[in-house]
């Protein structure tokens, strides 16, 4: 049965396996972590939230399957259109979005009553556009006015529109874009200039946060989180991080076992922002390291895919999507162990959520589409007869390097 199923799943089988294990961990942990919420909101019906979560995961896997069957070049052609849709969508969210914790992050779909986080769409569309722009302009990649300024302007506009409601997502997306620019061979001196401007911008934001927090839309919230993390906040202000550390400390090496979490009763959002703490509490350090290992393997598979792909857009998309998901996962884990202030970033493919899971699955689908097309191209090339001997191939000066970054030419 497994063999008959896998013949329909093309692309990197390791990535399919990673998705499956993350989804199984997600179902088990969400079922446990939503117990208290179910008693408060659903009269003790503990299956309510996990049932919705499973439905969302099934929808996500369906999207992954459908997209991985599509040639990824379709996304190359539609990158500009997706970006054009992103800007008004973010503006609409800022003006009329559904607020949570004084931040407008969600937008309601008219007629359906469903909400989704517009920054998830923006993250996906911007990564596609950066990959499209860099791959299209490789011949003039060091041109400051024609290549560097346009792409930095687009990245800046999207990040600024996300910034008022979600600083961490804006910062994450900016860093991912810079990494893609580096991989795409943007001039180092241009990146150094961008880095200098960012330092000045961050310094300005930090000054405003502490000197005049009311000037910024969420200045007070950011200031409180920084003070709580540094230990200078009011008593009890670091409650979330403290409860997370208790969960991790009491989990030990083997954990308390599935469904036996105690801190889920005290942690705010144990099924999303702090789900990693619940994983460690119930499955121990072994469970926590297992989740971390899966994300690191996914990042390695992205490097492997980039190394074996001959197409600029494919390399940039693989690097961009994988680094975005893995970096977000690292931020979530770092918050759980109190290495950085609370950010509100979910654990991709594990935390409970609607648009977060769906866009994560769409990203996996595009990654697998690149993998499938790369494998198909490789099989086609290997089936063609070669007139060169092994010795001639070894001496061929045009033989490509194994470094995936060298493919961006």
N, C-alpha and C positions, 0 to 999 in steps of 0.2 A: 504493500500500500504506500509506504514511504517513497519507494523508488518511482511508483507511478505518479506521485504528487510532485516530486522534484523535477520531473521532465517538463512540467509546465512553469517551473520557477527558474528563469534564466538569470544570467549574471553571477555575481560573486555569492557562492553558497555560504561562505563564512558570514557575510553581512546578513543574509536571510536568517542564519542561526542566531546571530547577535540580537536581531530584532525579536525573534521568538522568545529568547531567554529574558530579555528586558520586559517584554509584554507579560510573561508569566510572573516575574517578580512584581510587576506593577499590579496585577490583579490580586495577588496574595496580600501585598502590603496595603493597597487601597481598601480592601475588605476589612483589614484589621484597623487601619487608621481612621476610618469613617464611622466606627462604632459609636463613639460619643456623639458625633454630629447626627447620626441616625436617631438616637434616643431623644435629642433635642428637637429635631425638625421633622422626623418621620414617625413619631410615636413608637420607636423601637424597631422599626422595620430595617434591619441591618443589611438586607439584600438590595434595598432601593438604589443606593449609590453605586454599588459594585456592578449591578445590572446595567445601569446607564454607562458605566465605565467600559464594560465589556462590549456593549453596542458601539461605543466610540472607537474602541480598538479594532473591532471588526470592520467598521467603515474605513478606518485608517489603512488596514491591511488591504482592503479592496482597492483603495486609491493607489497604494504602493504597487499592487499587481498590475493595475491598468496602466499606470505611468511607466512602469519598467518595460512594458511592451511597445511603448512609443519611441521613435527615434528622437534622441535628445536634441537634434538639430532644430526641431520645432520650437524648443525653448530659446534657442539662439535667435530665431526669427521673431519671436514674440517678446523678447526681453524689453524692448523699448515700450511696447504697449503696456506691459505689466507695470513698468515704472511710471508711466503717465497716469495710470489708474491709482497708483500708490499715493501720490501727492494730495489730490483732493480727498482721498479716503482718510489720510492722517489729519487734514484740516477739519474735516467733518467730525472726526473723533474728538479733537480738541474743543470744538464749538458745541457739539451736541452729544458727545459720548456718554456712556454710562459710567458714573464715578464709583471708585472704591478707594477708601483711605485718602480722600481729597485729590484723587488723580483720575482723569478721564482716559480710560484705556480700552473700553469696549464700545462697540457700535452695534446697534440692533438692526437686523435685517427686516425691512418693511414687509408686513404681511405674514411673516413666519414667527415673529417674536423671538427668534434665536439671536444670540449675541456672539460675537467673536472679537478677538483682540487684534486690532489692525496692525500692531507692530509685528505680529507673526507674519502677516502677508508682506509687510514692508521689508522684513529681514530676507525673506525668500526672493522677492523681486529685485532688491538691491544687489544681492550676491550674483544673481543672473546677469544684471546689467553691467556690473563691474567686470565679470568674466567676458561678456560680449564686447565691451569697449576695449579692454586690454588685448583681446585676441584679434580684434579688427584692426588695431592700430600698431601692430608689432613693428612694422617697417619704419614708423616715425615715433617709436616709443619714448625717445629722449627729448621730444619736442615739448617744451614747457607750455606754450600757449595752445597748441592744437590737441595735445593729449592729456597732459597733467592737470592743467587748470579745469578743463571741462569735467573730468571724472572726480576731482576733489570737490568741485562745486556741487555736483549731484550728491555725493556722499554727505557733504556738509548740510545741505538742505534737508535731506531725509533725517539725519541725526538730530538736527535742531528741532524738527517737527515732533520727534519722539521724546526729546529731552524733558520738556515740562512735566510729562506724566510718568516717564520711566527712564531715569538717568542711567541705570545699569544696562538696559537694553541698548540705549543710544551709544554708550561707551563700548559695549561688546561688539556692536555692529561696526563701529568705527575701527576698532582694532582688527576685526576680521577683514575689513576692506583694505587696511594698510598691509596686512599679511599678503593678501592677494596681489596688491600692487608690487610688493617685493618679489613675489614669485613671478609676476608678469614683467619683471625687468625694468620697472620704473627707475629712473636715475637715482642713485643713492643720495646725491646732493639735494635733489628735489624732496626726497623722503626726509632728509635731515632738516630741511626748511620747514616741512610740515610738522615735524616733531617739535621744533622750536615754537611754532605758532600754537601748538597744542599745550605746551608747557605754560605759555602766557595765558591761554584761555582757561586752563585749569586753575592757575593762580588767581585769575580774576573771579572765577566762580567761588573758590574757597574764601576769598576775601569778602565777597558779598554774603556768603553763607553765615560767616561769623560776625561781620560788621553790620550788615543790614539784611537779615534773613527774610524780612517781609517783602523785599524787592523781587525775589524769585518766587515762582508759583508754589514750589514745595521746599523753599529754603528752610523753614522751621523743621520739617521732617528730616531733611538731610543732616541738619545740624544736630538734632536729637540722636540720630543713629550714630553719627561719628563720636559724639560725646559718650554715648552708652558703650560703644565698642572700646573707647579709650579709658573707660572707668570713671569719667568725670561727670556722668549724667546723674539724674536724680535716682534715689533708691528705688530699685525694682524696675528701672528703665531698660535693663538688659535681660528682662525676664525670658524672652524667647531663646536667646543664646544660652542662658543658664540651664533652661529645661532641656535644650538639645544636648548640652554637655553631660547632663545627668543621664539621659537616654543612652548616649554612647559609652559612658563610663560603666554603667550597670549592665550593658550588653555583654561585656567580656569578650572572650575569644569565640565561643560557640553560640552565644546569644541565649535569650530566654525561650525561644521557640516561636513558631508562627502563631499570631493572635494573642500573645502574652505580653504585649507592650503595656507599660504603666504610664509612661509619659505622654501617650496619645491623649490622655485625659486632661493634660495641662498645656501641651504645646498648641499655640495657634496654628492653624493650617498644617497639621501633621501629614496630610494626604497630598500636599503640593510643595510649598516652600521648604518644609523640614522633613520630607519623606525619607531622606537619606539617614537621618537620625533614627527613625523608626526601623529602617532596614538593619542598621547596626545593632539596635537594641534587641531585635527579635532574631537576627541571624548572625550576630557577633561580628568581630573583625573579619572573619572569613567571608561572610556575606557582603560586607562593605568592600573588601578587596576584590571580590568576584565582580561586583558591579563596576568598580574602577577599571579592572582588567578588561572587561568587555568594551568599554569606551576606548581604551588604549589600543586594543586590537583593531577596532574600527578605524582609528587614525592611521594605524600601520597599513591596513587594507587600502586606504585612500592613497598613501604613498606608493604602494605596490601598483595600484591602478594607474596613477599618474605616470609611473615609470614605464608602463607598458602601452600607454596611449600615444598615438602619433598626432593628436589634434590639440591645438592650443586651447580651444574652448573647453574641451573635455577635461584637460589637466586642471584648468582654473576652477571649473565647477566642482570637480572632485575635491580639490583642496579647500575651496571656500565652504562648501556644505559640511564637510566632515569637521573642519576646524571650528566652525560655528557651533555645531552640536557638542563636540567634545569640550570646547572652552566653556560653554554654558554649563555643562555637567560639572566641570571642575569648580566653577563659581558656586554652584549649589552645594557641592560637597565642602568647599572651603567655609561657607557660611555655617554649615551644620557643625563643623568642628571649631568655629569661632576664630578662623584665621583672618577673615575680613568682615566688615559690617554687614548687617542684613540687607539684602538687595531685592528679594522677591523673585529671583530667577528660579524657574522650575527645573526638575531633573528630566531631561528629554526622554520621552517614551516610557517614563515611569510614573511621574506625577500625574494626579488626576486633573483632567482639563479637556476642554473641547477643541478649540482652535489650535492649542499648543500641540496636542497629539496629532491632529489631522495634518498640520503643516510639517510636523516632524516626519510623518509617514510619506508625505509628498516629496520631501527632501530625500528620504531613503529611496523612493521610487525613481527619482531622477538620477541618483547615484547609481542605482542598479541598471538603469537604462544605459548610462555611459559604460558600465561594466559589460553589459550584454553586447552592445555595439562594438566595443573593443575586442571582445572575444570572437565575435563574428568576423570582424575585419582580419584578425590574426589567423583564423582558420582559413579564410579565403586566400590570404597571402601565402600561407604554407602549402596550400593545395596547388599553387601555380609552380610550374617547373622552373628551376633556376639553372642558368648555364655556367654559373661560377662554381669553382671547386672550393672546398673548405679552406684551402690555403689562400685562395684569392679573396675569399670573404674576410679572412682574418687580417689581410693586408689592405682591405678596402679603406681608403682615407675618409670616405663619406659615411662610414658606419656610425650609427648614432650612439651617443653616450647613454649609460644607464641612469644618469642623473635626470629625474623628471623635469627639473628646472631648465635643463638644456634644451628641452623640447619646445620651449617658448621662444621661437625664433621667427 
